[in-house]
Amino acid sequence: MAALDAELDAFAESSWEENQLREGAERVLPEPVPAASIGRHAVVEQNGRVYRMAAPSQNGQSTGGLSGSDFDGGALGGRVHREDGRPVPGAVLTLVDHGGRQVARANSAADGGYAITAPETGDYVLIVSAMGHQPTAVNVPVGQRPHRLDLTLVGSGELSGVVRTAGPGVPLPGATVTLTDPRGEVVGSAVTGGDGTYVCRGVVSGVYTLVAVAGHMRPSATTLTVPDSGVLRHDIELATMAVLAGSAWAEGSRAVPDVLVSVLDAAGQVTATARTDENGRYVVTDLPEGQYTVVARGYPPVTGQVTVSGGEVAHDVRLGYEIEDRR
């Protein structure tokens, strides 16, 4: 018993629990855990007895001791967290022997910390489950000394939907859908199939930003809240972006290269610019629908009005000088 007392004293950090161990504390919690202790302690059931155990902190050290006078063997503790490092509170941890018999049970605290004990040293299986996550099971050896084991749970939910064009509602294949958490970390991505559907698996509850991108379409970004079940359906509509293309001509129907073409929106702000190539051609991509003014820098400058409504819009400009007179 002297060796057992020494082991328990080394495991305990809280003076209250050390005193309780020396004085022979009751096997059942003597009083409710104070609200200030929530997140620092875990309740453990072992062979029909209830113990209060300290949940290890994030640095791997125990934040308290054990209550119970019949603790035989080592303790197992650590943190239960998600893939992104966030804690998983309320996870259920069950310790079973290799005969399938339950020998201990515990719940993770608010910070994901847990502690669980076995009735004796040996090899066990630790089963961990939590709402919205895939359960996991690991082989654990339990010895005379406390052992730390952090556990990662993967989300069991999924975010799905259909990406369509705005208005007609035509499904968009090949669109890229990206899901990021509040820190900007990418937690899921998918490419839509031929019917425009996408699925991001392994999602857990929380707030996310969903971004959809497709060729010649205006990108879409929205904030979503995934429920506790981890399952959410969200359809996305993308507005069409148009292509403005044309040629610059001089008198005599000669193509003019290296002409600066500017596209101004309804407010007179420059939306895009392009220069004509050696064949006098220019192309401006990804223009939202609307009314624009096209200005070609000639001598004098030439302006024209164009309406963009999706797809490719053609607009030629004719400069008011002969090529040999160009300066």
ROLODO-890941 format. One line per field, with one value per residue: residue number from 0; residue in one letter; x, y, z of N, C-alpha, C in turn. Coordinates in steps of 0.05 Angstrom, whole numbers. Layout:
// residues N
num = (NUM|...) .
residu = (a|...) .
n_X = (X|...) .
n_Y = (Y|...) .
n_Z = (Z|...) .
ca_X = (X|...) .
ca_Y = (Y|...) .
ca_Z = (Z|...) .
c_X = (X|...) .
c_Y = (Y|...) .
c_Z = (Z|...) .
***
This chain:
// residues 327
num = (0|1|2|3|4|5|6|7|8|9|10|11|12|13|14|15|16|17|18|19|20|21|22|23|24|25|26|27|28|29|30|31|32|33|34|35|36|37|38|39|40|41|42|43|44|45|46|47|48|49|50|51|52|53|54|55|56|57|58|59|60|61|62|63|64|65|66|67|68|69|70|71|72|73|74|75|76|77|78|79|80|81|82|83|84|85|86|87|88|89|90|91|92|93|94|95|96|97|98|99|100|101|102|103|104|105|106|107|108|109|110|111|112|113|114|115|116|117|118|119|120|121|122|123|124|125|126|127|128|129|130|131|132|133|134|135|136|137|138|139|140|141|142|143|144|145|146|147|148|149|150|151|152|153|154|155|156|157|158|159|160|161|162|163|164|165|166|167|168|169|170|171|172|173|174|175|176|177|178|179|180|181|182|183|184|185|186|187|188|189|190|191|192|193|194|195|196|197|198|199|200|201|202|203|204|205|206|207|208|209|210|211|212|213|214|215|216|217|218|219|220|221|222|223|224|225|226|227|228|229|230|231|232|233|234|235|236|237|238|239|240|241|242|243|244|245|246|247|248|249|250|251|252|253|254|255|256|257|258|259|260|261|262|263|264|265|266|267|268|269|270|271|272|273|274|275|276|277|278|279|280|281|282|283|284|285|286|287|288|289|290|291|292|293|294|295|296|297|298|299|300|301|302|303|304|305|306|307|308|309|310|311|312|313|314|315|316|317|318|319|320|321|322|323|324|325|326) .
residu = (m|a|a|l|d|a|e|l|d|a|f|a|e|s|s|w|e|e|n|q|l|r|e|g|a|e|r|v|l|p|e|p|v|p|a|a|s|i|g|r|h|a|v|v|e|q|n|g|r|v|y|r|m|a|a|p|s|q|n|g|q|s|t|g|g|l|s|g|s|d|f|d|g|g|a|l|g|g|r|v|h|r|e|d|g|r|p|v|p|g|a|v|l|t|l|v|d|h|g|g|r|q|v|a|r|a|n|s|a|a|d|g|g|y|a|i|t|a|p|e|t|g|d|y|v|l|i|v|s|a|m|g|h|q|p|t|a|v|n|v|p|v|g|q|r|p|h|r|l|d|l|t|l|v|g|s|g|e|l|s|g|v|v|r|t|a|g|p|g|v|p|l|p|g|a|t|v|t|l|t|d|p|r|g|e|v|v|g|s|a|v|t|g|g|d|g|t|y|v|c|r|g|v|v|s|g|v|y|t|l|v|a|v|a|g|h|m|r|p|s|a|t|t|l|t|v|p|d|s|g|v|l|r|h|d|i|e|l|a|t|m|a|v|l|a|g|s|a|w|a|e|g|s|r|a|v|p|d|v|l|v|s|v|l|d|a|a|g|q|v|t|a|t|a|r|t|d|e|n|g|r|y|v|v|t|d|l|p|e|g|q|y|t|v|v|a|r|g|y|p|p|v|t|g|q|v|t|v|s|g|g|e|v|a|h|d|v|r|l|g|y|e|i|e|d|r|r) .
n_X = (16|41|72|31|5|46|48|-2|3|42|14|-26|-41|-70|-81|-126|-147|-103|-105|-154|-143|-107|-137|-175|-218|-288|-316|-355|-372|-366|-393|-427|-390|-360|-381|-337|-300|-312|-291|-241|-243|-263|-315|-313|-333|-323|-327|-378|-369|-362|-317|-281|-241|-182|-180|-130|-89|-76|-21|-6|-1|-30|-88|-106|-123|-141|-202|-221|-210|-195|-161|-129|-74|-53|-68|-101|-98|-112|-126|-185|-195|-212|-195|-176|-154|-187|-222|-261|-314|-352|-345|-353|-317|-299|-271|-251|-238|-200|-236|-282|-310|-335|-295|-286|-308|-315|-323|-305|-280|-297|-254|-237|-206|-192|-195|-183|-188|-161|-179|-136|-68|-50|-70|-116|-176|-193|-250|-278|-328|-369|-420|-434|-385|-339|-335|-279|-230|-177|-119|-93|-41|-41|-6|31|41|15|-9|-5|-50|-70|-128|-156|-214|-253|-297|-365|-403|-431|-428|-468|-494|-519|-488|-508|-524|-542|-609|-626|-614|-581|-544|-476|-421|-355|-343|-308|-311|-299|-286|-277|-252|-265|-213|-192|-170|-169|-217|-245|-259|-285|-303|-352|-396|-421|-475|-474|-470|-441|-400|-376|-342|-334|-346|-356|-398|-406|-383|-373|-340|-362|-340|-349|-325|-321|-306|-310|-351|-379|-346|-372|-385|-403|-428|-437|-472|-461|-502|-508|-512|-479|-493|-512|-547|-534|-548|-518|-515|-486|-467|-466|-406|-384|-351|-317|-300|-263|-242|-193|-196|-170|-176|-191|-197|-157|-123|-105|-51|-31|-65|-94|-148|-201|-249|-305|-348|-418|-413|-370|-321|-259|-263|-235|-178|-145|-99|-93|-73|-22|-55|-94|-133|-171|-186|-229|-240|-287|-328|-379|-451|-481|-482|-434|-380|-337|-271|-225|-157|-142|-129|-169|-189|-235|-301|-351|-415|-435|-474|-470|-490|-478|-442|-405|-390|-387|-349|-326|-277|-268|-216|-200|-160|-109|-64|-10|-9|-10|11) .
n_Y = (-24|24|36|44|89|127|129|150|200|224|228|264|334|374|402|392|343|311|311|286|235|216|216|178|182|181|132|150|210|263|311|356|374|437|495|524|485|458|430|420|373|304|256|190|124|63|-5|-1|37|107|158|219|249|284|321|319|375|418|418|368|356|335|366|359|311|243|216|166|106|56|51|13|0|32|99|129|183|246|286|295|312|349|343|393|410|430|423|365|364|325|275|204|156|90|36|-27|-96|-150|-189|-165|-142|-87|-44|6|74|140|212|264|329|400|423|382|347|284|229|163|100|34|-29|-61|-72|-82|-101|-64|-42|20|55|109|157|208|257|272|256|207|144|116|66|43|4|-1|-2|-10|10|13|66|131|144|182|196|225|236|235|254|244|282|260|280|313|361|380|392|428|460|513|554|622|645|613|564|521|462|463|430|411|454|484|473|500|493|530|541|586|606|608|562|509|460|424|404|400|377|392|344|316|329|374|367|367|343|350|314|289|330|372|401|472|539|560|582|580|572|578|565|574|568|628|647|686|685|655|667|648|647|593|554|495|445|408|356|352|348|379|411|451|491|524|584|611|671|689|705|749|750|799|816|836|876|925|975|1013|1067|1043|991|966|926|946|941|938|974|1009|986|1005|988|1015|1019|1031|1073|1100|1080|1047|982|941|929|922|904|908|853|831|824|860|845|842|819|816|786|754|791|821|820|876|948|979|1024|1028|1047|1065|1080|1122|1169|1217|1192|1136|1121|1076|1044|986|928|878|813|761|702|708|772|813|869|916|968|1028|1066|1135|1147|1139|1084|1098|1149|1144|1161) .
n_Z = (0|12|-33|-70|-48|-55|-111|-123|-98|-130|-177|-165|-163|-139|-76|-46|-66|-53|3|10|-10|28|73|62|22|3|-42|-76|-108|-63|-65|-111|-171|-170|-208|-226|-234|-278|-339|-319|-293|-298|-298|-276|-285|-255|-253|-228|-190|-176|-194|-186|-233|-252|-311|-360|-377|-435|-440|-426|-373|-312|-284|-234|-181|-163|-138|-93|-60|-76|-120|-166|-204|-267|-295|-350|-393|-428|-486|-525|-590|-650|-721|-735|-688|-649|-586|-566|-530|-482|-505|-505|-471|-469|-435|-450|-437|-469|-472|-484|-443|-407|-369|-350|-354|-382|-392|-436|-417|-419|-444|-475|-447|-414|-367|-348|-314|-305|-276|-266|-286|-355|-423|-461|-496|-520|-531|-567|-575|-604|-615|-682|-701|-726|-694|-657|-643|-602|-586|-521|-474|-405|-350|-288|-281|-296|-362|-422|-474|-531|-571|-636|-669|-727|-768|-780|-811|-870|-923|-975|-1041|-1100|-1154|-1193|-1252|-1246|-1252|-1306|-1281|-1295|-1285|-1263|-1284|-1261|-1228|-1173|-1105|-1042|-973|-915|-848|-791|-783|-832|-851|-898|-897|-926|-994|-1061|-1127|-1174|-1203|-1266|-1261|-1231|-1176|-1110|-1056|-991|-946|-878|-845|-787|-736|-736|-756|-822|-883|-948|-1013|-1082|-1147|-1217|-1286|-1324|-1292|-1240|-1178|-1118|-1049|-984|-916|-873|-825|-797|-770|-705|-721|-763|-816|-875|-928|-983|-1037|-1092|-1131|-1188|-1220|-1289|-1324|-1375|-1440|-1474|-1539|-1597|-1653|-1674|-1722|-1776|-1824|-1888|-1874|-1846|-1798|-1732|-1691|-1620|-1594|-1540|-1505|-1465|-1415|-1387|-1331|-1313|-1277|-1295|-1281|-1293|-1313|-1338|-1380|-1443|-1495|-1566|-1607|-1655|-1698|-1690|-1654|-1593|-1526|-1472|-1412|-1366|-1351|-1312|-1322|-1354|-1372|-1412|-1429|-1483|-1495|-1543|-1551|-1595|-1649|-1661|-1593|-1592|-1575|-1552|-1539|-1504|-1489|-1442|-1433|-1419|-1442|-1503|-1526|-1583|-1604|-1646|-1658|-1693|-1716|-1727|-1768|-1818|-1823|-1834|-1814|-1760|-1695) .
ca_X = (0|59|79|7|2|66|40|-24|13|56|-6|-44|-29|-88|-77|-152|-148|-83|-115|-176|-132|-94|-158|-193|-243|-309|-315|-375|-367|-378|-409|-425|-367|-366|-381|-311|-283|-320|-269|-216|-247|-280|-328|-306|-347|-306|-339|-401|-362|-358|-294|-276|-213|-174|-175|-104|-90|-65|8|-1|1|-56|-96|-117|-117|-162|-216|-227|-189|-189|-149|-108|-64|-47|-89|-98|-110|-103|-146|-200|-197|-218|-171|-166|-143|-207|-229|-287|-325|-374|-340|-355|-294|-305|-248|-260|-216|-200|-259|-305|-323|-330|-282|-286|-322|-311|-331|-285|-289|-302|-229|-230|-190|-205|-179|-197|-171|-167|-178|-110|-51|-55|-77|-144|-185|-207|-270|-285|-349|-381|-440|-424|-358|-336|-323|-253|-221|-148|-107|-78|-29|-44|14|29|43|-4|-1|-19|-58|-88|-144|-168|-239|-259|-326|-380|-424|-424|-441|-473|-513|-516|-479|-523|-522|-564|-630|-635|-611|-567|-522|-449|-400|-327|-339|-293|-324|-279|-298|-256|-261|-261|-185|-183|-159|-186|-225|-258|-262|-298|-308|-378|-398|-436|-501|-470|-471|-416|-402|-353|-346|-318|-353|-368|-414|-390|-387|-354|-343|-364|-333|-352|-311|-324|-296|-328|-372|-371|-344|-393|-376|-425|-423|-455|-471|-468|-514|-494|-512|-457|-505|-525|-549|-534|-544|-503|-519|-464|-475|-449|-387|-383|-326|-319|-279|-267|-218|-189|-192|-164|-188|-182|-202|-132|-122|-85|-40|-21|-84|-104|-178|-210|-277|-314|-375|-438|-404|-347|-297|-247|-266|-215|-163|-132|-85|-96|-49|-12|-77|-114|-154|-170|-205|-233|-255|-300|-343|-407|-471|-486|-477|-406|-369|-311|-255|-200|-139|-133|-125|-175|-200|-261|-317|-376|-431|-440|-488|-460|-511|-470|-431|-385|-402|-368|-350|-303|-273|-256|-201|-204|-136|-95|-43|15|-11|-11|34) .
ca_Y = (0|48|42|55|117|143|132|169|227|234|234|286|361|390|395|381|315|296|307|266|209|208|212|156|194|163|124|165|239|273|335|363|389|465|505|533|462|446|433|411|346|285|236|164|101|39|-28|7|59|133|173|245|249|309|320|331|400|416|413|340|353|332|390|351|283|223|210|138|93|29|53|-6|1|58|116|137|210|262|303|287|336|345|344|420|416|440|401|352|359|306|249|181|138|65|19|-55|-116|-165|-207|-149|-132|-59|-42|34|92|168|232|286|354|422|428|357|330|261|211|138|81|6|-42|-73|-68|-101|-90|-59|-28|45|63|137|165|235|264|286|246|178|132|104|47|39|-14|15|-17|4|1|23|95|145|145|202|189|244|222|252|245|255|287|240|293|320|384|373|409|430|486|520|581|639|649|588|542|499|451|469|410|421|477|477|482|499|499|539|547|615|614|608|536|492|435|407|414|381|386|383|324|324|340|397|361|366|332|352|295|293|357|372|425|497|560|557|597|563|587|563|579|560|584|648|652|703|668|659|662|650|636|571|542|466|437|388|330|353|344|403|414|479|495|549|596|628|689|686|727|750|756|820|812|851|885|954|979|1040|1072|1023|965|954|920|963|928|953|995|1005|986|1007|982|1030|1011|1052|1095|1112|1068|1028|954|924|940|902|915|892|838|839|823|880|833|845|802|822|763|754|816|817|831|905|967|988|1042|1018|1069|1057|1103|1128|1197|1220|1168|1127|1109|1062|1032|957|914|851|797|733|691|725|795|824|898|926|997|1039|1090|1156|1155|1119|1071|1112|1174|1138|1171) .
ca_Z = (0|12|-61|-82|-39|-68|-139|-124|-92|-154|-198|-156|-161|-123|-48|-36|-72|-38|30|8|-14|53|93|54|11|-5|-70|-92|-106|-39|-71|-140|-179|-173|-236|-234|-240|-304|-358|-306|-282|-312|-280|-286|-273|-256|-239|-212|-172|-189|-186|-199|-241|-265|-340|-365|-392|-462|-440|-420|-344|-299|-270|-208|-174|-164|-114|-92|-45|-86|-147|-170|-231|-278|-306|-378|-397|-451|-497|-549|-606|-678|-738|-734|-662|-630|-568|-569|-504|-481|-518|-487|-472|-456|-434|-449|-438|-494|-472|-491|-419|-399|-343|-341|-373|-375|-412|-439|-406|-438|-460|-488|-430|-402|-351|-344|-301|-308|-250|-262|-309|-377|-449|-464|-520|-513|-552|-564|-593|-599|-635|-706|-707|-730|-671|-662|-622|-602|-566|-502|-452|-380|-331|-261|-281|-314|-390|-437|-501|-545|-591|-657|-681|-753|-771|-794|-827|-898|-935|-1002|-1056|-1129|-1164|-1218|-1262|-1236|-1273|-1318|-1263|-1308|-1268|-1272|-1278|-1260|-1209|-1149|-1080|-1020|-946|-896|-821|-784|-784|-860|-859|-915|-883|-946|-1021|-1079|-1155|-1181|-1224|-1290|-1254|-1215|-1148|-1096|-1029|-974|-924|-854|-834|-761|-731|-734|-776|-844|-907|-972|-1037|-1107|-1169|-1242|-1309|-1335|-1274|-1217|-1154|-1096|-1022|-965|-890|-867|-799|-798|-744|-690|-735|-783|-842|-885|-957|-991|-1065|-1099|-1157|-1198|-1242|-1313|-1331|-1404|-1454|-1494|-1558|-1622|-1668|-1679|-1750|-1786|-1850|-1907|-1862|-1838|-1769|-1718|-1667|-1597|-1586|-1513|-1503|-1437|-1411|-1364|-1322|-1313|-1261|-1308|-1270|-1310|-1303|-1350|-1402|-1460|-1519|-1590|-1616|-1682|-1717|-1683|-1637|-1564|-1512|-1443|-1401|-1340|-1345|-1303|-1339|-1350|-1393|-1411|-1449|-1493|-1505|-1556|-1551|-1622|-1653|-1632|-1581|-1602|-1554|-1560|-1518|-1508|-1468|-1437|-1421|-1417|-1466|-1516|-1540|-1602|-1607|-1660|-1657|-1718|-1710|-1748|-1781|-1834|-1808|-1837|-1799|-1731|-1680) .
c_X = (17|66|55|2|22|59|18|-16|27|37|-22|-28|-45|-85|-103|-153|-127|-92|-137|-165|-120|-115|-178|-219|-263|-306|-335|-369|-381|-396|-407|-400|-374|-365|-353|-293|-290|-298|-242|-219|-265|-291|-323|-322|-330|-319|-361|-395|-357|-335|-293|-246|-207|-169|-148|-107|-76|-35|15|1|-27|-62|-108|-111|-141|-176|-224|-204|-181|-177|-126|-99|-61|-72|-81|-112|-99|-125|-159|-204|-204|-192|-159|-155|-163|-216|-257|-297|-348|-370|-342|-332|-301|-280|-258|-235|-218|-221|-284|-320|-315|-317|-281|-299|-318|-321|-310|-297|-291|-277|-220|-213|-205|-185|-195|-178|-180|-165|-151|-94|-56|-62|-107|-150|-201|-225|-279|-307|-360|-400|-427|-396|-359|-323|-295|-247|-191|-140|-90|-67|-31|-24|10|30|23|8|-18|-25|-78|-102|-157|-193|-245|-290|-340|-401|-414|-440|-444|-492|-507|-507|-493|-516|-546|-583|-639|-633|-599|-545|-495|-429|-373|-323|-325|-306|-304|-292|-275|-268|-257|-232|-175|-171|-179|-192|-239|-259|-273|-300|-334|-377|-414|-463|-498|-469|-442|-421|-375|-358|-327|-322|-364|-383|-395|-397|-365|-359|-342|-360|-336|-341|-315|-315|-318|-353|-362|-369|-365|-380|-399|-417|-445|-451|-480|-479|-499|-493|-489|-467|-519|-525|-551|-529|-532|-510|-497|-474|-455|-431|-384|-355|-332|-295|-285|-241|-217|-181|-185|-178|-175|-183|-176|-132|-100|-76|-34|-39|-94|-134|-185|-240|-286|-343|-394|-431|-380|-320|-286|-249|-244|-202|-151|-119|-90|-70|-40|-33|-99|-136|-150|-191|-205|-250|-268|-312|-371|-426|-476|-480|-449|-400|-341|-296|-230|-182|-128|-128|-146|-185|-228|-275|-341|-389|-436|-455|-479|-482|-504|-459|-409|-399|-380|-372|-324|-302|-259|-243|-202|-179|-125|-72|-17|15|-10|14|38) .
c_Y = (25|56|54|83|135|149|152|197|240|243|259|312|379|382|384|352|299|291|285|238|198|201|190|167|173|156|138|194|250|297|340|378|418|474|514|510|449|451|424|383|330|265|209|143|76|17|-20|28|84|147|200|246|275|304|333|357|397|411|385|335|351|357|384|322|265|222|180|123|66|30|34|-6|29|73|124|164|224|280|290|312|328|347|372|429|425|417|390|347|339|280|227|162|113|47|-10|-73|-132|-186|-192|-138|-103|-58|-13|51|121|186|253|312|375|427|403|338|306|246|186|118|52|-7|-55|-68|-89|-86|-88|-46|-3|53|92|144|192|241|280|277|216|166|120|85|43|19|3|-4|1|-7|13|54|107|147|165|192|209|229|242|239|259|260|266|253|299|345|378|393|408|458|491|548|597|643|622|564|517|488|457|447|423|445|467|490|478|507|506|545|577|624|615|582|521|466|416|420|392|394|375|363|334|336|363|392|361|354|337|335|301|319|353|398|449|516|558|578|578|579|568|579|561|579|603|653|669|685|675|651|666|637|616|562|513|458|415|361|329|350|369|402|443|481|523|558|614|645|687|710|725|755|777|818|828|858|915|957|1009|1043|1053|995|950|950|937|948|948|978|989|1008|985|1002|996|1021|1035|1077|1109|1101|1047|1000|936|938|917|917|896|878|847|838|843|870|839|827|812|801|770|781|809|829|860|921|978|1008|1031|1042|1058|1082|1107|1158|1208|1193|1162|1114|1095|1049|1002|946|886|835|767|723|709|747|807|854|907|957|1005|1065|1109|1165|1132|1108|1087|1139|1169|1148|1155) .
c_Z = (0|-16|-75|-74|-52|-97|-141|-118|-115|-175|-191|-154|-142|-94|-36|-41|-57|-9|30|6|13|74|86|45|3|-34|-88|-88|-81|-44|-101|-146|-183|-202|-245|-241|-266|-324|-346|-296|-300|-292|-292|-270|-276|-239|-220|-192|-188|-177|-199|-206|-255|-295|-346|-381|-418|-462|-431|-390|-333|-284|-243|-203|-177|-138|-114|-79|-55|-114|-149|-199|-241|-288|-334|-381|-421|-460|-521|-565|-635|-695|-739|-707|-641|-612|-574|-541|-505|-496|-497|-492|-456|-458|-431|-449|-464|-494|-479|-467|-413|-371|-332|-363|-363|-398|-413|-428|-427|-455|-475|-471|-418|-385|-346|-331|-306|-280|-244|-287|-330|-403|-451|-491|-510|-536|-546|-585|-585|-621|-658|-714|-711|-705|-678|-638|-625|-580|-547|-480|-427|-360|-304|-260|-301|-342|-405|-465|-512|-567|-610|-668|-707|-755|-787|-812|-855|-906|-964|-1015|-1085|-1136|-1191|-1227|-1251|-1259|-1284|-1300|-1276|-1290|-1280|-1264|-1276|-1243|-1184|-1125|-1058|-994|-928|-869|-815|-785|-812|-869|-876|-901|-902|-973|-1039|-1106|-1163|-1204|-1248|-1284|-1235|-1185|-1136|-1068|-1015|-950|-901|-841|-805|-757|-728|-756|-797|-866|-931|-996|-1061|-1130|-1194|-1264|-1320|-1318|-1251|-1192|-1133|-1070|-1003|-938|-883|-838|-801|-771|-730|-704|-755|-812|-851|-916|-964|-1021|-1071|-1127|-1164|-1221|-1265|-1316|-1362|-1414|-1475|-1513|-1583|-1634|-1670|-1708|-1756|-1813|-1870|-1897|-1856|-1807|-1757|-1693|-1645|-1591|-1558|-1513|-1474|-1436|-1385|-1357|-1322|-1297|-1272|-1297|-1290|-1298|-1313|-1373|-1418|-1483|-1543|-1597|-1643|-1703|-1710|-1665|-1608|-1551|-1482|-1431|-1374|-1333|-1334|-1323|-1333|-1375|-1390|-1434|-1457|-1505|-1517|-1560|-1580|-1625|-1672|-1620|-1591|-1579|-1566|-1537|-1525|-1484|-1466|-1422|-1419|-1443|-1477|-1532|-1558|-1604|-1620|-1656|-1683|-1712|-1734|-1761|-1798|-1817|-1810|-1822|-1769|-1717|-1654) .
***
